[in-house]
Amino acid sequence: MNEYKRQINYSMPHQCGLYPPPPYIYHNMRAILAVIQCKPGIKEKYLPPEFEPIEYGIDVIFIVEYPESSLGPYNESLILLHCSYKGNPGAFVLNIYVDSEEALTAGREVYGYPKKMCDIKLSPIRNNKIRGTLTRKGITFLDIEVELTNKPPGMNPADMIANMPLYNLKLIPDVADNSKPALRQLTETILSWNVHRQIGAKTNYLKTKYSEFDICHEVLKDANINRGAFYVECDQTLPNGRVL
């Protein structure tokens, strides 16, 4: 963490940047991924117009614990909506929640990941069950539990991640003009995983709660949660992305 602080003019503040440049390396992460299907017609309300929703596709809730990374230790949660861009399938990142200012700022400024600060909990495995919760501004707006089946997952999580580009809408406001952003970019990033352990799972429950500060409840409340899940322990690499 000390080496990048000596870099000048990469990220703000210019004389002692908050985060290093990519790639970002994550060691010994553990995560649950719950595969869901959003109710038809919901995704098109939240996708930028350049993206086409894939109805009955693979939407994902992802809650992860990073004990060691290029940005320090932190927890994270993503909600991914299966869609396509110019015929190329991938996942639009609806929301990401983190509990680290380095992860928040790097994600927003480098890639356009729509990150917010949040209290994120991912429990240890107890009686073959893992629970994840997201609490923000005093509201626990997402509560999910998966149960390990001790069977291989129905799909290979590493292949799933490697073959699903993550799409973002990167917005930078204009300091002088509130009617439009100074920068509007569609971006794409592709993660890679080196899996140490993976176990199939099922989603026992998904509870959401309305919050005026987040839209997760509106998107997830009627989702089909019986699409499978898995638990994974792995190393992850997040490289530079590209502008679409």
C-alpha positions as CSV (number, residue, x, y, z in Angstrom):
1,M,0.0,0.0,0.0
2,N,3.0,2.4,0.4
3,E,4.4,2.2,-3.1
4,Y,1.5,3.7,-5.0
5,K,1.2,6.6,-2.5
6,R,4.5,7.9,-3.9
7,Q,3.0,8.1,-7.4
8,I,2.2,11.6,-8.7
9,N,-0.6,12.7,-10.9
10,Y,-2.4,9.4,-11.3
11,S,-5.4,9.9,-8.9
12,M,-6.5,12.6,-6.6
13,P,-5.0,14.0,-4.5
14,H,-2.3,14.4,-7.1
15,Q,0.6,14.4,-4.7
16,C,-0.5,11.3,-2.8
17,G,-3.2,9.4,-4.7
18,L,-5.9,7.4,-2.9
19,Y,-5.4,4.3,-5.0
20,P,-3.0,2.7,-7.4
21,P,-3.6,2.0,-11.1
22,P,-4.9,-1.5,-12.2
23,P,-4.5,-4.4,-12.3
24,Y,-6.0,-5.1,-8.9
25,I,-5.2,-8.4,-7.3
26,Y,-7.3,-10.2,-4.7
27,H,-6.0,-13.2,-2.7
28,N,-8.0,-15.8,-0.8
29,M,-11.4,-14.1,-1.4
30,R,-14.6,-16.0,-0.5
31,A,-18.0,-15.3,-1.9
32,I,-21.6,-16.4,-2.5
33,L,-23.2,-16.0,-5.9
34,A,-27.0,-16.4,-6.0
35,V,-28.4,-16.8,-9.6
36,I,-31.8,-15.2,-9.9
37,Q,-34.2,-14.1,-12.6
38,C,-35.6,-10.6,-12.4
39,K,-39.3,-10.3,-13.2
40,P,-39.8,-9.6,-16.9
41,G,-40.0,-5.9,-17.7
42,I,-38.1,-4.8,-14.6
43,K,-34.6,-4.6,-16.1
44,E,-35.5,-2.3,-19.0
45,K,-36.5,0.3,-16.4
46,Y,-33.0,0.5,-15.0
47,L,-30.7,-0.3,-18.0
48,P,-29.2,2.5,-20.0
49,P,-30.8,2.7,-23.5
50,E,-27.7,1.1,-25.2
51,F,-28.3,-2.2,-23.4
52,E,-31.0,-4.8,-24.3
53,P,-32.3,-6.9,-21.3
54,I,-32.0,-10.6,-21.6
55,E,-35.3,-11.8,-20.0
56,Y,-35.2,-15.1,-18.2
57,G,-31.4,-14.9,-18.2
58,I,-28.7,-15.1,-15.5
59,D,-29.1,-12.2,-13.1
60,V,-26.7,-12.4,-10.1
61,I,-26.4,-11.3,-6.5
62,F,-22.7,-11.5,-5.5
63,I,-21.5,-10.9,-1.9
64,V,-17.7,-11.2,-1.3
65,E,-15.1,-10.9,1.4
66,Y,-11.6,-9.7,0.3
67,P,-9.1,-10.3,3.1
68,E,-6.2,-9.1,1.0
69,S,-6.1,-7.0,-2.2
70,S,-4.2,-4.2,-4.0
71,L,-6.7,-1.8,-2.4
72,G,-6.5,-3.3,1.1
73,P,-9.1,-5.6,2.8
74,Y,-12.8,-4.9,2.3
75,N,-16.2,-6.4,1.6
76,E,-18.3,-5.9,-1.5
77,S,-21.7,-6.8,-3.0
78,L,-22.8,-6.6,-6.6
79,I,-26.2,-6.9,-8.3
80,L,-25.7,-7.9,-12.0
81,L,-28.4,-7.7,-14.7
82,H,-28.1,-10.0,-17.7
83,C,-28.2,-8.0,-20.8
84,S,-26.5,-7.5,-24.2
85,Y,-24.6,-4.7,-25.9
86,K,-24.7,-4.7,-29.7
87,G,-25.6,-8.4,-29.5
88,N,-22.8,-9.3,-27.1
89,P,-24.2,-10.8,-23.8
90,G,-22.9,-9.6,-20.5
91,A,-24.0,-8.2,-17.2
92,F,-24.8,-4.6,-16.4
93,V,-23.7,-3.6,-12.9
94,L,-26.8,-2.1,-11.4
95,N,-25.2,-1.4,-8.0
96,I,-22.0,-2.2,-6.1
97,Y,-21.7,-1.7,-2.4
98,V,-18.3,-1.6,-0.5
99,D,-17.0,-0.7,2.9
100,S,-13.7,0.9,1.8
101,E,-13.0,4.4,0.5
102,E,-10.1,3.2,-1.7
103,A,-12.4,0.6,-3.3
104,L,-15.3,3.1,-3.7
105,T,-13.1,5.8,-5.3
106,A,-11.1,3.5,-7.6
107,G,-14.2,1.7,-8.8
108,R,-16.0,4.9,-9.6
109,E,-13.2,6.9,-11.1
110,V,-11.4,4.2,-13.1
111,Y,-14.1,1.9,-14.3
112,G,-17.4,3.7,-13.7
113,Y,-18.6,1.0,-11.2
114,P,-21.7,2.5,-9.4
115,K,-20.3,2.1,-5.9
116,K,-21.8,3.2,-2.6
117,M,-20.6,2.8,1.0
118,C,-22.4,0.1,2.9
119,D,-22.2,-2.2,6.0
120,I,-21.7,-5.6,4.4
121,K,-21.7,-8.9,6.4
122,L,-20.9,-12.3,5.1
123,S,-21.1,-15.0,7.8
124,P,-18.9,-18.0,8.2
125,I,-20.3,-21.3,7.1
126,R,-22.6,-22.6,9.9
127,N,-24.6,-25.8,9.5
128,N,-23.8,-25.6,5.8
129,K,-25.4,-22.2,5.5
130,I,-24.0,-18.7,4.7
131,R,-25.9,-15.5,5.2
132,G,-25.1,-12.1,3.7
133,T,-26.6,-8.8,4.7
134,L,-26.4,-5.2,3.4
135,T,-27.3,-2.3,5.7
136,R,-27.1,1.3,4.6
137,K,-28.4,4.4,6.4
138,G,-29.8,2.2,9.1
139,I,-31.9,0.0,6.7
140,T,-31.0,-3.6,6.1
141,F,-32.3,-3.6,2.5
142,L,-30.9,-7.0,1.5
143,D,-30.7,-10.2,3.5
144,I,-29.9,-13.5,1.7
145,E,-29.1,-17.0,2.9
146,V,-27.7,-19.9,0.8
147,E,-27.3,-23.5,1.8
148,L,-24.4,-25.6,0.6
149,T,-25.4,-28.8,-1.2
150,N,-22.0,-30.4,-1.1
151,K,-22.4,-31.0,-4.8
152,P,-20.5,-29.4,-7.7
153,P,-22.3,-26.2,-8.9
154,G,-24.5,-26.6,-12.0
155,M,-22.1,-24.2,-13.8
156,N,-18.4,-23.6,-13.4
157,P,-18.2,-20.2,-11.5
158,A,-14.8,-19.4,-13.0
159,D,-16.1,-20.0,-16.6
160,M,-19.2,-18.0,-15.8
161,I,-17.2,-15.0,-14.6
162,A,-14.7,-15.2,-17.4
163,N,-17.4,-15.3,-20.1
164,M,-19.6,-12.5,-18.7
165,P,-18.3,-9.0,-19.4
166,L,-19.3,-6.4,-16.8
167,Y,-20.8,-3.3,-18.3
168,N,-20.9,0.0,-16.6
169,L,-22.2,3.5,-17.3
170,K,-19.4,5.9,-16.2
171,L,-20.7,9.4,-15.4
172,I,-18.6,12.4,-14.3
173,P,-20.6,15.6,-13.5
174,D,-19.8,18.9,-15.1
175,V,-18.5,21.5,-12.6
176,A,-20.2,24.4,-14.5
177,D,-23.3,22.7,-16.2
178,N,-25.8,20.7,-14.2
179,S,-27.8,19.7,-17.3
180,K,-25.4,17.1,-18.5
181,P,-22.3,15.2,-17.4
182,A,-18.8,16.3,-18.4
183,L,-18.1,12.6,-19.2
184,R,-20.4,9.8,-20.2
185,Q,-18.8,6.5,-21.1
186,L,-19.9,2.9,-21.4
187,T,-17.2,0.7,-20.1
188,E,-16.4,-3.1,-20.1
189,T,-14.3,-5.1,-17.7
190,I,-13.6,-8.8,-17.5
191,L,-12.6,-10.5,-14.2
192,S,-10.4,-13.6,-14.0
193,W,-10.5,-16.2,-11.2
194,N,-8.2,-18.9,-10.0
195,V,-10.6,-21.1,-8.0
196,H,-9.4,-23.0,-4.9
197,R,-12.7,-24.4,-3.8
198,Q,-16.2,-24.3,-5.1
199,I,-19.4,-25.8,-3.8
200,G,-22.9,-25.8,-5.2
201,A,-25.7,-24.2,-3.2
202,K,-29.3,-23.3,-3.1
203,T,-30.9,-20.0,-2.1
204,N,-33.0,-20.5,1.1
205,Y,-34.3,-17.0,1.1
206,L,-33.9,-13.5,-0.3
207,K,-35.4,-10.7,1.8
208,T,-35.4,-7.1,0.6
209,K,-36.7,-3.9,2.2
210,Y,-37.7,-0.6,0.7
211,S,-35.2,2.3,1.1
212,E,-35.5,5.7,-0.4
213,F,-31.7,5.7,-0.8
214,D,-31.4,2.4,-2.9
215,I,-33.4,0.7,-5.6
216,C,-32.6,-2.9,-4.8
217,H,-36.0,-3.7,-3.4
218,E,-37.8,-2.6,-6.5
219,V,-35.5,-4.7,-8.7
220,L,-35.4,-7.8,-6.6
221,K,-38.7,-8.1,-4.7
222,D,-40.4,-10.3,-7.3
223,A,-37.3,-12.1,-8.6
224,N,-37.2,-15.9,-9.1
225,I,-34.6,-17.1,-6.6
226,N,-34.8,-20.8,-7.5
227,R,-32.0,-20.7,-10.1
228,G,-29.2,-22.1,-8.0
229,A,-26.2,-20.6,-6.2
230,F,-22.6,-21.4,-5.3
231,Y,-19.9,-20.7,-2.7
232,V,-16.4,-20.1,-4.0
233,E,-12.9,-19.4,-2.6
234,C,-10.4,-18.1,-5.1
235,D,-8.0,-15.5,-6.2
236,Q,-9.2,-12.7,-8.5
237,T,-7.7,-10.3,-11.0
238,L,-9.4,-7.1,-12.1
239,P,-7.4,-5.7,-15.1
240,N,-7.8,-2.5,-17.0
241,G,-11.1,-2.3,-18.9
242,R,-12.1,-0.6,-22.1
243,V,-14.4,2.0,-23.4
244,L,-17.2,0.7,-25.6
